[in-house]
């Protein structure tokens, strides 16, 4: 066992704590009107009875401003103090037990909540977990980078969001909420940290009062670190800024204008070779590489030079392009809140764009993507009170344009394609809360959504095939590193397609190989609509306690994939049942929240790579199956003494596939072998069916990215060194049992159970004007899979690992 793991586990066990995601020593921030579209109309937020007790956290998850303890939703809140080392979405996994956030490489997050999520990173698949930044729905999950600085908080809503939020989502919503300008206050803060791997992270903000009715807030971030891998890949570089102007002409109207910009560079997370596959037996040939061995390490190059590709009759060969990111994300928004007397009005308009130049190396090949996204949205909400009823009405219009050029190079297979896509979503929603008594409420909400999606484009693929009788072509010429135009790339290495001949022939006569081309056009439209609903009851049996139960539905619209197998896929749906209790005891020194959930998830959209009917590699999205996801989550926070904060969060999740059946092409004949010789990449039962395909049945297996147990523990102890100085010790640990991180259920698809522990010690001024901290993240140097990827063309399995142990110091000033 790792020598760091035992003391870390003992520390966590004795401290009985949790991450700072659920409670803080510092009071909750005051929420400006733009963050709180409508005030609470039933009862005022519960206040802390003692200054030494657990402080309230103000949230807007239910579209009203209230404390998290009085919000009858399955909700995690991550406070800004816990986000000091967060630079990308996957960093949130250890802060929110219900979330499993991986990375497919580059800037492609894989977002899951309780076994519901998106196992894809392409530009035409919507996320099952909606990401909302400053009340603006982000159409592409890649746009969720560069937002984690100067925040008020992050809210993770667990379960379908089918009534009140942006676009519909089946898994949940991640609400990233920036800190907003404050009237009449001149303040600022700067934080800089440095550590191993030449890591630097600098953040700052300033809040300036322009008058008694206007304020300006400017904030920024810049961070970088060197490569975590032996070939100097897995680097990060990010720089961004945010400007907000708040104007309050009178007590009834608030206007906030905001703009932001972020540039993401480096390589992003990159992978390590795990195994190759014997092309005839399907047996794995493991590499035995440690997690820090990159694809361009001489050991990886040697391994790829021995990995045989049966369809080509030659070895795969090394990857010829290094990964890189050159992505910019930007946007602007306007937030207007007005008191109309009879109701509160909130209007949010947003424009966001992204320009991405990405080279990824997800499976011993490189993928180059040039993508431009632009979206506009406007949402309006009106809410008020009539007698015993609180009501809310709203509408949303969202439109998005995507322009994408995608190139893939396996050395012996190439693909280039381009498409333009447009997504439009129109929705109307409403909610009514009946305050039957002062302590008992019933509510109902519904939403009608109409989605219209169109796409037009073409993908051209050329697969290398050895024609020698022995099926071995030692002189097989590989594609060049740049294949913006595939026919031109083939011409450059001596291949042409003669008139009337369906293949590219080697005109130099130096190789017994041909390239077989295929063209997949896609010109399609889909226009689903759906009514989703939520019903709930709430009861406060005593001051400081809330019981609630709800049933709600959600859906995610279908879409397209460039595939000869499945060009169009349909919507997925979910129905979720929740029962919960939120409690405060002992004068707010003990908080105990319990939630039970039961989800029925149908027509799941799953993206995976496979071989098309013409032998080319395809990325296919299809409605594969259904699952039942159920469990319980317990959240305990205790403040037994004035300077001691202890808490624990435990989630049990039983997520099983009721049905999970799909097909794959039998590639045996593509390599000149008898049908059924090359088995499919799975451990699930399979059989050959008509059309030279395998039918694979994974029904009854555990759902993807759904660990059975997830535990967050941590503690914070403050010592008053003198009247002017404080010393704070903090420890946080995250544990989860094994879970499946790869679509193909085979070796290396399962991430074993692991612990990750972070420690920090902080010396600060009693008035919080400055602080100096030392920290160690991932004390035990636990490198776990964020995802693993199997390439069915060359039989290579590759894994992306989490960061290694990092440590450093952090200095902060504020005024």
N, C-alpha and C positions, 0 to 999 in steps of 0.2 A: 504493500500500500504506500502511496505517496507520503513522504514524511510530513508534509504540511497538512494532510487531510485529517489526521487524528486530532491534533489540537484544534483545528478549525471546527470539527464536528463537536468536540467537547465544549468549546466556547459557545457554539450555537445552542447546544442542549442546555447548558447551565443558564444561559441568558434568557432563553425562552422569549425571543423577540421576532420581529418581522422587518421587512423593508419599510422605509419611511413613506410608503404609498398610502397609508390609511390614517395616520394621525401624526401630528407634529406638536413640538413644544411651543412654537410660535403661533400666534393667533392667525386665523384665516384672513385673507385679504378682503378688503372692501371691494365688492363687484361694481364697476361702473355701469351706468344704465345701458350702454351698448352691449355689455356682456350679459345683462339681465333684461331680455326683451320685455318682460312683463312682471310686475311685482306679484308676490304671493297674495291671493285674495281670500284665503280661508283663515289661517291663523298666522301670527307672526313667527319668524324663525325662532327655534328654541335657543336660548342663550345659556352659556356656561355659568353655573351658579357659583363656582369658585374659580379664582384666577389660577389656582394650582391644578385644576382638573384637566381632563382631555378637552382640547379646544375644538370648536365647531369648524367644519369645512363647508364653505358656501359653494354650491354647484348650480348649474343651469341645465342639467341633463334632461329635465322634463319640460324645458322651454319656459320655466319660471325660476326665479331666484329663491333658493331655499337651502337649508343645510342638508348634507348627505344623509344624516340620520332621519330626516323627515321626508326623504324622497323614496317613494315606494317602487324602486327599480333595482334590478341586479346591476350593481355599479361598483367599479373600482376607481379611486381617485389617486393620482400621482402628483404629489406636490413638487414645486420647483427645487426644493432642497435635495430631492432624490435624483434630479436630472443633470447634475453637474458633469457627469461623465458620459451622458447620452449624446451621440452624434448621428445615429441611424436607427431605423425602426427596430431592428433585431435586438438592440440593447434593452428594449422594454420587456423582453421575455421574463427576466428575473425580477421585474417590478410588479407585474400583474400576473398572478398565478393562472388565470383562465386563458391567457394568451400564449400562443406558440408562434413566434415570428422567426422565420428562417430567411435565408438569402440565396437566390439562385445564381448569384454572381453579378458583378458590376453593381448596378443600382436597381435590383429587382427583388423587392421584399415579397415573402410568402406569408400572408396573414391568416392565422387560424384562431378561432375562439371555440373551445370545447369541442373540437373535432369537426368544426365547420369552417371552411376556408377556401383558398384559391391555390391550387397546385400548378400555377403557370406564371410566366413572366412576359407574355407577349402583349402587344399593343391593342389587341382586339378582344380581350377578355376582361369583363368587369370584376371587381373584387367582391368577395362575399362578405368582407368586413369593410364597411364604408369608412373612409378617412375624411374628416371634416376639419378644415383649418379656418379658424376665425369665422365659423358658421358657413363656410363655403365648402361644398362637396368637391373633392378632388377626383376627377374622372380616372386618372391613371395613378396606380399605387406608387410608381416611380417618383411622382411629384411630392411624396411625403418626406423626402430628404431635405435637410437644411432648415428645419423649422424649430429645432429643439433648443432655443435660447430665449431668455427674457420672457418666460411663460408665467401665466397665472396658475395653470395646472393642466393636467391631461385627464380626461374622463374616458374610461373604457366601459361602454354599455354592452352587457353580455346578453346575447340572444337576438332574435329578429327585430329589425327597426323598420317596421312597415307602416307607421302612422305619422310620426312627427319629424323625421330626419331626411334631408336631402333626397338622395336616391334610395330606393328600397335596398335592403341588405338582409341576408339570411343569417349571418354569423354574429353581427354586432356592429358597433360604431366606435371609432377612435376619434375623440374630439380633442384637437390640439388648440388650446385657448391662450393667446398671447396676453401678457400684461398690457393694459391700456393706459393712455394719458390720464393724469390726475390734475384737476383744477387747483390752482393756488398753491402748488407744491413744487419747490425747486429741489430736486434730489438726483443722485446718480450713483452708479456702482461700477466697479471694474474688477474682474477676476482673471488671473492668469495661472495656469498650471503647466508644469513640465515634468517629464519623466523618461523612462527608458524607451527605446526605439525612437529616440529623438522627438518624443511627443511634445507638442505645444498646443494649448487650448486657451485662447483669449476671448473674453466676452465682456461687453460693457453696455450700459444704457445711461441716458440722461433724460430727465423729465423737466421741461421748462414751462413755467407759466407765462403765456403771452399777454394775458389780461385776466380780469376776473371771470371772463366767459370763454377763454380759449387756453389750450395747453398743447404742447408738442412733446412727443416722445420719440427718441432716436436710439436704436440699439443695433448691435452688430456682433459678429462672431468670426473667428478665424482659427482653424485647427489643422493639424497635420501630424502624421507619424510615418516613420520608415516602415519597410516591409517586414511582416511577420514571418515570411517564408524565406527559404534558403536562396532563392533566385531573385530576391528583392521585389517580390510581388506581395499583394495584400497590403497596399499602402492606401492612405486616405489624405485628401487635401480638400478643405472646404472653406469658402469665404462668403459671407452674406451680410445683408443689412435690412433693416425695417424702419419705416418712418410712419408715424401716425399723428394726425391732427384732430383734436377734439374741440368742438365748438358747441356751446350751450347758450343760445341766445336768451332763453328764459327757463323757468322751472318746468316747462311743459315739453320742450323739444331738445333733443340731443343729437348731434351729427358727428360722426367720426369717419374720417377718410384715412385709408391705409394703403401702403405700397411696400413691396418687399422684393428682394433679388438674392439669388444664391448661385454660386458656381461650385460644382462638384468635380474634383479631379482625382488623380492617383490611379490605382488599378481597381480599387474596390476589393471585396473578398474574392479570393481565388482558391483553387482546389489542389488536392493531392491525389495522385493515382492510387487506387485501392486494389484493383485486380484486372486481369484480362480473362477471356473465356476461351476454352478449347472449342474450336468451331464445329467439331464433330460430336463430342461427348457432352458439351455444355459445362464441363467441370471448370471451376475457377482456378486461376493461377494468381495467387495473392502477391502483392509487391512487398509487403512487410515494411513499407516506408513509414517513418514517423510523420506526425501532422505538419511539420514545417518544411517538408520536401516539396518544392514547387515543380510545376510542369517543365520549367526550363533548366532545372538542375540536371547535371550529367547523368545521374542515376535514372531520372525519368526519361531522358532522351534514349538511353540504352534500352530501357524497357519497351518503349514505343517502337523502337527499331526491331523488336522481336515479336510484336503482337500481330498475328496474322489476320487479315481480312478475307474471308473466303470468297465473297462476291467479286473481289478485285484480283485475287490470286497473288497478293503481295502483302507486305507488312504495312501497318498503319503509318509509320514514320512520325517524326516529332511535329509538334505544333509550330507553325511558321510565323505566327503573329503574337506579340506580347499583348496582354490585356491593357486597356486604358479607358479612362473616362474623361469626357469633355462635355459636361452637361450644365446647362443653365436653366434655372427655374425662376419665374417672375410672376407678379400679379398685382392687382389693385382692387380695392373694394370700398364700398360706401355703406355705412350703417346709419339708419335714421330711426330714432325712437321718439314717439310723440304720445302725449296724454291727450286724448280726444274728449275727455270728460266721461263719456259713456263707456269708453273702452281704451285699451292701450294698443298702439300700432307699432309694429316693427317691420322695417323693410331693409333687406340686405341684397345688394347687387355686387356681383363679382366678375372679374375677368382674370383668367390665368393662362399662362403659356409655358411651354417647355421646348427646348431644343437640345437634343441628345445625340452625341456621337460616342458610341460604345463599342468596344471590342471585348467580348467575353470568351472564356475558354472553359465551357461547362463540362465537356466530356471528351478530352483529348482531341478536340477540334476547336476552331475558332469561329465565332459568330460576330459579324459586324452589323451594327444597326444604326441607321440614321433616321431619327424620328423627330417630327414636329407635331406638337399638340397645342390646340388653342380651344378654350372653353369660355362660355358666358353663362351666367345664371342670375336669376332674380327670384327672391322669395319674399312673400309678404305674409304677416301674421297679425291677426286682430283678436284680442281677447278681453273679456270683461266678466261682470257678475250681474246676474238677475235673480234676486231673491236668494234661494238656497243653491243656486246653480252657478258654477263657474264655467265659462265656455271659451273655446278657441276655434277660430277658422283660419285657414291658410291656403296658399297656393304656391307652386314652384314651376318655373320653366328653366330647363337646362339644355344647352346645345354644345356639341363638341365636334371638332374636326381633327382628324388624324391623318398625317401624311408620312408614310413609312417606306423605307428602303432597307431590305434585309438580305444579307449575304452570309452563306454558310460554306465552310471549306473543311472537308475531311481529308484532304490531300488526294484521295481517290474518288471523291464525290464532291460535286459543287452545286450550289443553288444560289440563284439571285432572283429577287422578286420585289415588286413594288405594289402598293395599294393606297387608295384613299378611302377613308371611312368617315361616316357622319352618324352621330348619335343624338337623338332628341328625346327628352323626357318631359312630360307635362303631368302635373299632379295637383289634386285638390284634397285637402284633409281637414278634419275637424275632431274636436274632443269636447266632451261635456262631463263635468264633475258634479255630482249631486251630494251636497253636504247634508246628509240625513240628520245627523246630530253634530255637536261640536267634536265628537271623537269617532264618528263613523261616516265613511264616504264610499260612494260607488262611482265608477267612471267608465265611460265607453269612448272609443276613438275608432275612426275609419279613414281610409285613404284610397282614392282611385288614382291609378297610375297608367299612363299610356306611353309606351316606349316605341320609337321608330328608329330602326338601324338600317343603314345601307352601306355597301362596300363594293368596290370595283378594283380589280387588280389581277396580276398574273405572276405566277412563280414558275421559273424554268429550272429544272434539275437535270444534271448529267451524271450518270453512274458509271464508273469504270468497271469493265468486265474483261477478265482474262479469257482469251479464246484458244489458248494453247491446249493441246490434248491432255497435258498433265495438269492443267489449271494452275500453272505456276508461270508467272511472267516477271522474271527478274529485272527486265528493262522497262517496267511500267513507269511511264512519266507522270509525275504528280502535277496537280494544278498549281499555278502561281499563287503567291500570297494575296494578290489583289484580284478579285473576280467581280468587279462592278458590272461587267458585261460578260456573261458566261460564254457565249459563242466566241467573243474576241479572246478570252482567256484560253479556250481550247485551241484556237488558231495559233496563238503564240507558242504553244508547245508541240505544234506539228499535226494537229487534228483538224479535219474539215468534214463537212457533211455533204457528200456528193448529191446532185439532184436525184430525187427518187429513192435515196437510200436513207432508212430511218435511224442510222447511227452515225456517229463521228468516227471516221476511219483515219488511222495513222498513215499519212501520206509519205512519211520518211521511210517506212518499212522497217523501223528499228524495234518494234514491239508487237507481240501477238496480243494486242489489247484494243478494245474499242470503248467508246463512251456512248452509252445509250441515253438519249435525251427524252424528257417528258415535260409537257407544259400543262399546268393546272390553272385554268382561268377561274375567276370567281366574280360574279356580278349578281348580287343577291340583296334581298330586302326582307326584313322581318318586322312585324308591328304587333307585339303582344300587349295586352292590357290586363290589369289585375286589380281586384279590390282586396285590401288587407285590413285587418281589424285588431283591436285590443280591448279587452274587458278586464276590469280589476275592482277589487274591494280593499279598503284600508280601515283599520281599527286601532285606536290608541287606548289600550286598557288602563294605562297609567301615564303620568307625566314621564317622559323619557323612554317610552316603549311604543313601537309601531309593528303591527301585524299586517301582512298584505298577501294577496293571492291574485294571480292574473293568468289569462290565456291570450296569446297574440300570435299573429301570423306574419310571414314575410316572404318575399320572392325576389329572385334575381333573373333578369331577362336573359334570353338566349343570345346566340350570336353565330359567328362564322369561324372556320379554320380552313387553311389551304390544304385540303386533303382529298385524295381520291376515295377515301373510306368514309369520311363523315364531314362533308363541307358545311353543314348547318346543324346546330344543336338547339334544343329547346330550353325554356325556363326551368329553374329549380324552385322548390317551395319548402317551407318549414312551418310547423306549428309547435309552439313552446308553451308549456305549463310551468308556472313558478309559484312557490309558496315561500314566504320568508318572514323573519322577525328581526327587528333592530332594537337594541336595548342599551340604556345607560343605567348604571347602578352606582351606589356608594358615592353620592355627590359628584358624579361625572368622573370618578377615578377608574371605573371599569366599563368597558364597552364590549358587548357580545352580539354579533350579527350572525344569523344562520339563514341559509338559502338552500332550498331543494328545487331541482329542475328536471323536467322530462321533455325531451325534444323529439319530434318525428320529422326526419329530414328526407325529402323525396326528390327523385330525378337529379341527383347530384351531378354537377358539371365538373368533370375531371379532365385535365390536360396532361398528355403524355406523348413521348416520342415513339414512333413505330415505323415500320416499312410499309409503304403504299403498295397498291396493286401492280405498279410498274417497277417496283424494286427500289424506289427512291425513298430517302428519309423524309418523314412528315411529322409535323407537330399537330396532334389531333386533340380536339376537345369534343367530348361526347357526354351524354346523360347516361351514366353507368349504373347507378344504383340508388339504394335508400339505406338509411340507418336509424337506429334508436340511440340517442345520447342522453344519458341520465346520470344524476349524481347529487352531491351535496357539497356546499362550501361553508366553512366556519371561519369567522374572522374575530379574533380576540385582541383587544387592546387594553392595557392596564397601566396606570400611573400611580403606583403605590406610594411614592414619595415625590416631593416637589420637583426633583431633578432626575427622576428615573422614569423612563418610558420603555415598556415591554409590550410586545404584541406577537401574534402568530396568525398565519392564514393557512388553512389546509383545505384542499379541494380533492374530492374523490370523484372520478369520472369513469363511467362505464359506457363506452361508445362502440357499438357493434354494427357491422354491415348486415342488414337484413337481406339485402341483395346487392351483389357486386359482380356483374358479368360483362365481359367485353371480348373482342376478337382481335387477333393479330395475324399478319401474313406469315405463312410458313416459308422461311427463306432458304430451305434446303435446295430447291430447284434452281435458285439464283446462283448457287455455287456449284451446280452440276451434280448435286447429291440426290438420292431418292427422297421422296416425300416423307416427312416426319423424322428425318435424320437429325436436323438441328432443332433442339427443343426450344420452346418459348422461354423468355426470361421471367420465370415465376416459380414459386413453390406451391402455388395453388393448383388444384386439380384442373386438367385440361384434356381436350380431345380434338381430333381433326374433324372439321366439318366441310361442307361443300365450298367450292371456290378456293381451295388450297389455303385454308385458314385454320387457325387454332381458336377454339372456344375456351376461354379461361374463366373459371368460376371461383371467386374469392369470397363468396357469401359466408357469413358467420365469422369472418375475421375481424380483428380490431380495426377501427377507423384510423385513417391517416392522422398523424400529429395529435394524438390524444392519449397522453400518459395517464395511467390509472390514478396515481397519486402525485400531487404537486404541493410542496410545502415551502412557505417563506417564513423564516425566523430572523429575528434581529433584536438589538437593544441599543439604547442610548443612555449614557450616564454622564451627567455634568457635575463637575466639582468647582466650587467657588474658591479659587486660589487666593484671591484678595478682593477688596472692594472694586478693583478695576479689571480683574482678569478672571476668565473662566477656562476650564479645561474639560473638553468633551471627548469621551471614548465611545465609539460606535462600531457595532458589528452586525452584518447582515449576511444571511445565507439562503440559498435557493436550492431545493432538492426536487427532483422529479424521477419517477420510474421510467422504464424503457418506453420508447414510442417509435412508430414507423415514420421515417423521413424520406422514403423513396417510393414512387408509384409501384415499381416492380418489386414484388415481395420475394426477395432472394437474399443471399449473403450481403452484408453491408447496408441493408435497407433499414436495420433497426439500430437506433442509438441506445446503448445501455444506460441504466440509471446513473445519475451523477449528482454531486454536490458542487456548488460554486459559492465561495465565501469572499466577501469584501470586508476590509477593516480600515478604520480611519481614526486619527487622533487630531483634535483641533484646539488650538489656543486662540482665544478671542477676547476682545474688549467686552466689558460688561455692557456697554451701550451699543454693541454690534457695529462699531465704526470700522473695525478691521478684524481679520482672522487669518491665521496661518495653519494650514492643515498638511499632514502627511497621510498618504493612503496607499493601500495595496489592494488591487482588484484581482480576483481569481487567485487567491492565496495558494491553492493547491495546484496551480497550473493545469487545470482540467480542460482539455481540448475536446469538446464534443461536436458532433455533426450538427450544422445548421441545415444541411440538406445533403443527400447523395444523389448521384445522377448516373443512370445506365444508358449507354449508347448502343442501341440494338444493331447498328450497322457494323461497328468494329468490335463489339463485345467488351468495351472498356467501362469500368466503373470508377467514378471519381467522387471524392467527398470534399465539401466545403466545411472547414472547422471554425469554431469560435476563436476569439483572440486568446493569446497566451497570458501568462501572469504579467501584469503591468503595475508599475508603482511610480510614485512621484510626490511632488509637493504642490500646494495650491495656496495662493495669496489673494486676499480680497480686501477691497476698500469700498466704503460707501459714505455718502454724506447726505 
